[in-house]
Amino acid sequence: MPLTIFVTFIRQQYVHMEKNSRRTFNTMLAKGIGATALAAHLPLSCAMGNNQKKKKLGIALVGLGSYSTYQLAPALQDTRHCYLAGIVTGTAAKEKIWANRYNIPQENIYNYENFDTIADNDAIDVVYVVLPNSMHAEFSVRAAEAGKHVICEKPMAMNVAECDAIIDACNKAGVKLGMGYRLHSEPYTQEVKRFVREKTFGDVLYVSADAAYRSTGNPNQWRLNRKLSGGGALMNMGVYAIQSAIYSTGENPVSVTAQEFSTRPAYFKDTDETITAQFEFASGAVANMMTSHNVRANRLYASCVNGWFELDPASTYIPLAGRTSRGELDFPQESQQKLQMDDFASHVLYGTPKLAPGEMGKRDMIIVEAIYKSIAEGGKKQQMNFEPKYGFGG
Amino acid sequence: MPLTIFVTFIRQQYVHMEKNSRRTFNTMLAKGIGATALAAHLPLSCAMGNNQKKKKLGIALVGLGSYSTYQLAPALQDTRHCYLAGIVTGTAAKEKIWANRYNIPQENIYNYENFDTIADNDAIDVVYVVLPNSMHAEFSVRAAEAGKHVICEKPMAMNVAECDAIIDACNKAGVKLGMGYRLHSEPYTQEVKRFVREKTFGDVLYVSADAAYRSTGNPNQWRLNRKLSGGGALMNMGVYAIQSAIYSTGENPVSVTAQEFSTRPAYFKDTDETITAQFEFASGAVANMMTSHNVRANRLYASCVNGWFELDPASTYIPLAGRTSRGELDFPQESQQKLQMDDFASHVLYGTPKLAPGEMGKRDMIIVEAIYKSIAEGGKKQQMNFEPKYGFGG
């Protein structure tokens, strides 16, 4: 298109760009870099003309374990703004099965070695990293460097340093980064966030958040192997409880104390089994959480000045349920993963709010590290110093 | 009655006597003390012949605050094994009101000064101490010394030493001592105890126990005055959470860690506001509790190997409600206080099991002190060394 029209177009798109992209873009403008170079640097939604805009983004799932198999791939059959375009797997036998089941062309199938050539594949717009935790950082960074938007499963990475690496890589590449925090797209959770935002029950005073299941399967599964998982219940289910505490108060914690309990050390020989933790918030709210791989619990409860609200279950794939001091909650049930991936795709395509940014994943990992530190120091209180809305999504 | 018949009678009654009474009784027998002296020493149920046995025990309420006024006195209109026979009050104006409302004869009305003359009043069999915590020990001991059976409201006293004084006084006087723990007579709670006893859902692995309400009334109320209460939320509501943790596991804890939170120090200037605590049990079970005078929460939840059970509310006067992994619980609703006082009276009259012995109150106070100590030591784990069934009732 002619340069003048192109400049008008990118001005329209400018407001939807990631802050860092805007910064880079401004720098490039200041340096007098030409339109072609500019276009190459713009995120997908900017680089495509409106009339050329894709209706659906192509997603490639990296890692074809049970979450991809039984949640994400089926959900991607029903998504409006994205679809299952490709796969990346380390297990050759899965290639044909998935290709047949989901009609995936051979050119959209990658393994871990040739993954980086995905940069040349226009059919793939988003890479969804669904690997064991130890591989999140590597593949999120490689996806960003290939110019693909990134969805990273929870927990974001093995530690805060890896979270920074992912965020930096996405910023540098000018691609979008979202966390696989499906609950932010889930109607019961969105209602909780509305209660908090609108103070439906007044200020929140206390949150109880439990997220736990009883693991009795193969003791060699990757979640129980510290080298692959980075930690046990806290890294896996604990992140849900941390999330509950934060979206049920609308605040980041200012301190945390934590305790660890071990009752089946022969089974949980490498990772944490049961952890309790307490948060203080600047408003004065307090949260008490429990996470475990040894017991079943799945609930958030918030006591407010003028009432209370509760979700139980609060973070399962199966339909959530909830009630408040004013009565039952009742929302239509849809695949949470479908809603989540559509929300991310819609953000990329249309600039709708990003519900779970990478900074949210990093914030939660900072809290995970503080919990482990408190435990290591005999329950000593760890102060935290987040910007008030650091990590909050749109 | 002739001595031979009397001796036969007291042999029949012997099995129902308190252990200490039996010991004293044996000593008296060994010393050749006569039947009249023996009879004088026997507890009420023994000292009366079967055909003379009272149908209903006379209860005197000591302290006519809101709990006596709105819970105990109304309940005593419906009790089968006891009735409201007398009152003890420090407020002269209440004497006539209560006398008229409940048809209490003048000779059954006492104040704190002449209380000890209750020893001469055969119409009063049981003294129920419903005073501020700071007065529990004094009046429980004076009641025992007056030869009356004692029901002591929760928390048992200001500290463990006072609990010992009450227990010793009752043992010495050969009178029965029970705690005002109404929930042990309440059907949902009894069902929970049955689940634990019969392992209905397998071994209990985890208990979440919250007992809290939001106090916004007169900041000078006795519960917020340490000299009268001995402590804040933990002494008041915390005892319910401790109780929940114990009857939901069927065990006494072997360790405790605890944390304190203060968000309205101007209001809670003298007593603890919000406390979280974690218990370990010998079986490996873990409990996580919260108590507060600043927030509303009232629930027990237990995760077991083969399912779960939950009461919510778990300790209110209003009807409890419950559900399990197998469905809803549904029990008929009756006054908890009525059931409680009838159970105690039935224990005195007929030797039915004592559901909440004084040792239970003492055990809970040992745990309260351990929680305060853990808080004072920055959350340090406190080991506890109870006999496995110390404090458990029948």
Interface residues (C-beta under 8 A of the other chain):
Chain A: L205 Y206 S208 D210 A212 R214 T257 Q259 F261 T263 R264 T274 T276 Q278 E280 G284 A285 V286 N288 M290 S292 N294 V295 R296 A297 R299 Y301 S303 V305 W308 G378 G379 K380 K381
Chain B: L205 Y206 S208 D210 A212 R214 T257 Q259 F261 T263 R264 T274 T276 Q278 E280 G284 A285 V286 N288 M290 S292 N294 V295 R296 A297 R299 Y301 S303 V305 W308 G378 G379 K380 K381
